[in-house]
Structure formats: C-alpha cells, structure tokens
Amino acid sequence: MHPRSTLLGLFLATASWAGSDGGTRSASMELRRNMPLVQVQVNGRGPYTFGIDTGTGTEALVAPALAEELGLSTIGTVEAGDPSGKNPRQLPQVRLAKLSVAGVDFAGITAAVYAPSQAEGRCDGILGFPLFREYLLTLDYPGARLTIDKGAVAPAKDGTTVQFRAPDGVPVVDLTVGSETVPAVIDSRGSGLALPGSMASRLRISGEPVVIGRGRTISGEFEIRGVELAEDVLLGGYRFQRSFVALHPHFPVGNVGGIVLRSFVLTFDQRNKLLRLEAPERTLTLPRPRPRPAPPASDGGVSQPGH
C-alpha cells in the first residue's frame, strides 16, 4: 500500500515484553514471493501466519476465516482506498485483545477484516507498519529474521540511514532519479522498484517500455509497464545502477518493494523517523522481472500493483 491507499482510522495499542529481561526479541521470517511472513498468536491461539506489510497504514488486518474462527464481532468500519483516490470502500473492523509477535504482546488492537491473497500459501492476516510505532523493527532479509527491540537508530553520515515521513502511517523516503527527487514508499509487500507513470516522459531510458503484467487495486485493474533506465536511482548512500523499473500509471509516488529490499537489513525507528539500511554492496542492479498475472480479486481492497 501507499500514501492515501492505507486504511484510515488508526487505533493505539499497548505492548509489553513477554520476558522479564527487556532484551531483543526476534523470530524466523519466511519470504514468499516478495512478502515476509511470521508466526503470531492471536488472543492466545495459533500460531497463525501473518505477512509484514510496511505499506499498510493500520495496525493489523485479519482474514475473514480467522475472524470467524476466533468469534470476533464487528465493532465498526474503516475506509480503504488506493492512491488514485477512486472508489474507496468500507471494511469491517474487529478488536483483538492480544496479538503476540516474536515474544512481544500487543494489546487492544483494532484490525480491519480483509482477505489477503492465498496464491503463495496460507496467509491469515497482515501486520501493518503502525503496530511497531514504539519499537525498533528490523527486517533482516538475508538472515530471514524479524527483530523487535527498544532504543533508537543513530544518524549516520555515510548514507546508511535516511529520514522518512509517515503520511497515513506508511514510511515514505526520497529517491533521487537523475536530477529529480521522487517520494517512494518502503513497501515490504511490494515487488521491485517502481516510479510514477507521470515521470515516463522525463526519464532517460534504454529501450522502449514493455508490458510486464497487470495490477489490480480497489479502483480497478490496469496494465503495468516497465523500462530499463539509462540513469541511476539513489536511495541514501545506495545506488541502483541502470535498473529496470515499473511505471505505475495512476499513482503519484514511487515504491521500493521486496525485490529491492531482499538485499538489505532494514531497521525502522518510527519515533525518530529514521531508517537504517545495511547491505554488503553500495551499488546494485535490478534485472527485468518475470511477467506474472494480476493478483486475485480478493486483493483489491489493500494491495497495489507490484504487490
């Protein structure tokens, strides 16, 4: 998800360490296609498989089947949409008394009910970015670990830390593309590197744009094109050299998804709005992705092209 595609109406949750030592908590993280998944407990039951979506601006989403299994009653609705601003819809909300991730208990969470794609196997729900607002959240893609910790990210002058904004509860950083600055969501459920389609005429490209698939959001289905750049994209101190990028036809912001992120250990500090990026190489290249079909219609409420 992206700014203005997030679910609105966030609710505060409290969290506590399950242990008494107050140390770092971590759990194994499975990567399916591009989205990381972890095992969680909900209301003392489970384990259930939840995706981690830093592009989701509400604390959690639960699949209808899980809401029914747990006997969760609807307590209200929340509006969901996408960056096009077209055709928003209402999703039911439920209250989770407790959700446990990596040994950390989050209490009093209001979650939206929506059906995540089951294309890559069972997924019972989604953990959104605001759930971790009081902690350091580390997604270690090479090490396949999620870590929740206390403390702060220290600013660095070598480009390994970048400032982010959080409109609608999702992290937005600035990319440099040629001479332009482009806002982009750090989206752990996204695909590769994407730029707004409105930039197409201003990009230095190598070859002509080609169709790489179809995307579907709440506002409809559309064709996604991609192109190899003849210029570099910069994220902090990291350079994506002449990379292949997708062009989102209707969205005003870019997207940094899982194909990019899998090279990194990412640590988000929401209190100080800092993101630490750690990778063995400072220069990376993103190859042309393999074409794939549009996501199932059940994804239409919250997923975006490239998800």
N, C-alpha and C positions, 0 to 999 in steps of 0.2 A: 504494500500500500504506500501511498504518497500523501503529501500535504493535501488536505481537503478531500482525501479519499479515506481518511481514517474514520473510525466510529467516534461519534461525538458523545459528550456527557461522561467524563471520566469520574471515577469514584476513588477516594483514598482508601488504601488498605494498610493494615499494620502488619509488621513482620517480626519474627524473632528467630534466633538461632535455636536449632533443636538440641545442640550440645551446650555444655557449660563453659567451654574453654574460649569461646568467642573467636575461634580461628577461621581460616579459609574453608569454604565448603565447595566441593566440586562433584561432578557426575559425568559419566560417559555421555558422549554426544554422537548420535548417528547421523550421517549425511545421506539423504535420499534425494537424488537429482541434485538440487542445489540447497534445499532447506534442511537446517539442522533440527534434530528431534531429540527429546529427552524423556525419561520416565518420571511421572509425577503421581502423587497421591491426591485425591480429591475427597474431602470430607471423611478422611481416614480409610478410604477404599482405593483399590488399584493393585498394581501400577497401571497407569494409562499412558498412552503415547501422545505427547503434545509437541507440535512444532514450535520453534522460536522465530518469531517474525518481528524484527526491529522496525518494519514498516507498518505495523499495526498500532494504532494510537489509542487503544483501550487495553485494560489490564489482561483480559483473557477472553477467549471465545471457546464455547463448548459445542460439540456436535449434538444435534437433536437426539440421537440414540443415547448418548451419555446423559443428557439432561433427563431423559425418560428413565434410564436405568437407576439414576440417583434420586428419582422422585422430586426433581426441582420444579418449583412453582414459578410461573411468570410473575415478575414484580413491576414490569413496565416495558417500555420500548426505547430504542435508540435509533437515530437516523444514520444510515450508511450510504455512502456515495463514492464517487471517484473524482479525479482531478478535472474532468470535463465539466463537472457541476450539473450534469444532466441526470434526470430520472432517479433521484435519491429514493430510498425505501426505508421502511421501519422494520427493525429486527427485535424480537422479544429479548428481554433480559431476565437473568436469574441471579440469585445470590449464592455464592459459595462460602460456606462457613470457614473452610480451611483448604488451602492448596499448598502442598509441600513439594519443593524443588531442591534437589541436592542437599537435603537436610535442613533447609530453611523453610519455616512455616509462614505463609501469608494468610492473614485472617480478614474476613469481611469483604470479600471481593465481589463486585458486580460484574457479571460476564454476559456478553451477547451470545445468542444461540444462532449458530450458522453451520452449514455442512461443508467442512473442508474436503478437498479432493482426496479420493482414496486411490488415485491412479498408481501411486508408488507404495501402496500398502496401507494398513490401518492407521488413521490419524484421528484421535479422539478430541482434539482441540488445539488451540493456539495460545502461546504465551506472548503477550504484547510488550512493547518497549516500556510503557509506564509502570509495569509491575515491579521493575527493578530500580525505581527512582531513588531509593535511599541507599543503594549499594553500588559497588563496582561490579559490572557484569563483564566477564571475559568469555569470548567465544574463540577457542583455540582450534582452528580448522585443521592444521597439520597434526595436532595431538589428539583430536577428537574428544575434547573436554570442554565442559561448561564450568565456570568458576564464579561463585558469588562471594564477595569479600567486602570489608569495610575499608575506609581510607579515602585517598584521593589520587588522581593521576597528576604527576608533576609535569608542568610545561617543559618542552624541550626545544632547543633552537635548531636541531638537525632535521626538522621536518617529520619526525616520527609521532608528533602529537599535533592535532588540528582542532580548532574550535568548531563546535557545531551549534546549530539552533534547533529548537524543537517545536515548530508550529504544529498544532494538532497532535502533539505527543510523539512525533517521529523525528529521528536525527537527520538534519539537513546540513551538508557541508558544501564548500565551494570548490568546484573543479576549475582548472584553467585549460581552455581549449583554444590553442592559438593565442590570440590577443583578447579573448573573451573570458569572463568569469561566469560560470554556469552553476546554479544551485542544483544539488542532487541528493536524493535520499540514500542513506546507507541502509540497504534493504536485504536482510538475511534470507528473505523468501524470494527475492528477485533472481533474475538469471544472470546476464552478463553486464556489460556497460552500455547504458542507453542514454540518448540525448533527445531533447525535444525536437519533434519533426520540423518545427518552425525555424530551426537553425540550418536546415539542409542546404539552402542556397548560399550560406555563408561559410560552409565548411570546405576546407581543402581536402579533396577526396582522391582516392586511387581507384579508378573504375567507376561503374555506374551502380546505384543502389539496386539491390535484388530482394525479392520476397523471401523472407526466412520463416514465415509462419503466420498464424492468426492469433489475435488476442481477444479476450472476452472480459468485460467488466460489467458492472451493474447497468451501464448505459447502452450496452450493445457489443457486437462483435466487429472487428476491423482487421485489416491487413497490416502486418508489421514488415517493414523493410529494413535492410541493414546495408552498411557500406564500410569499406576499409578506408581509414583516414590516411592522408598524406602529411599529417601533423600529429604531434604528441598531445596526450592528455595528462595533466599533472594533478595529483592528489597529495597535498602536503609535499613531502620530500620524495615521493614515488612518481615515477614516470611510466606511463603506458604508451609504448612506442608503436606508432603507426598501427593502432589496434583496429579490430573490426568492432563497430558499434551498431546497436539497433537504434532506429529512429521512431519514437513514439508519436503518432500522428496528431493526438489531441491533448497531450499533457504538457504543462508549462515548465516542468522540472525534469532533471535527469534522474538516473537510477544506477546505483552501484550494487550489483547483486552477487549471488553466490559464486559464479564462475570467477569473479574478481576476488572475492573475499576468501576463497579457499586457500589462497597463498599466505594469508595473514593470521596472526594472533591479534584480536581486537579487544580493547578494554574501554568500556564506556563509563564515564564519570558524569552522571546526569546533574549532580549538584553544581559542578563547576563547568559543565558543558564542554568537556574535553574528551577527545577520542585518541587513544594511543594505538598506533599501527606498527606491528613488528613483522618483518618479512626478511628472508635471507638475502634477497636481491632488491636493489632500488629501481631497476629498470625491468619492466615486464611487458609481454606481448600477449594480446588476446586474439586467438585464432577465430575464424568464422565458425559459428555454432552449427550443429547439425539441425536441420529443419525438424520441427515437431508439430503435432496437431494442437488446435486450440484446447484450453483446459475445459473440463466438463462444465455444464451449465450451473452446477451447484457452486462453482467458484465465483459466480458472477457478483455476489454481494461484496466481496472484500479483496479479491485478488486482482492483479493488474497484469498487463502484457509483460511477458518475461517471467511471470511467477510460475 
